[in-house]
């Protein structure tokens, strides 16, 4: 299998002035840096309107204080808490404050859980049974997650709420799965089978399956439509699959620079490069094309549905703003950052 390139060479290719889109474009359309083209041309991104987020910040802070999850000033948890609040402020800016708090807490706790499975494998393994039985979880982080999931039914109708909860359980279970020897064995076997120069792409569906489960895209897509504001499910259900796809894959694209700087090789882009015997940059281009088409379908499906279409645009463009504004994703280092958002006034 051919090399997917060194971190250094990939980072060099991420510089805006040297990262053109290699795929053919319509006649007369100028080439543009790949990420810039993706954000501005494919997604039609414009900076989001400024809003007062003081009420959200205070309410989220009060909720977090009651969870028992550690959040000392300057800690990783405190920084991720701000990231969670930023997500809600950017992506669901017109939701009632209590729904924004739910989204912010989901983002905060989810990011903390994402890195905790290996350390608390036994507790993760028991979560499902305890959740169904209504039992408390010894780990405060998992207890807070369970309590938040039970609140889902306050803000969403039964079927969307069920999808949010099941997607959340899948997210937790996929994190557990990835800590085990079986998961690591699959990756090792796939790499070995492709080492002769023949792509072992028969397993790429597995990589996509895991990404769909650990991304939580279904849950986040439904966050767009709380029942108090968007009671007519028939207006939005068709766009949910592509919106979930967008949430997962746009994050892979916009997180790629950060993850390459950190030397990560276990992310979805790296896995697909291995399975398909491609350079990582080629995989990024494939994902951009995939996401651009998904967004076209979303907008076509929701067009003319007034408030529902506005909510979708808030989430699609707010998701870009979230990545551009958050120091977590380091996009300012490649000329794509923004600095106008304030988490708290």
Order of alpha helices (4+ residues) and beta strands (2+ residues): alpha-alpha-alpha-alpha-alpha-alpha-alpha-alpha-alpha-alpha-alpha-alpha-alpha-alpha-alpha-alpha
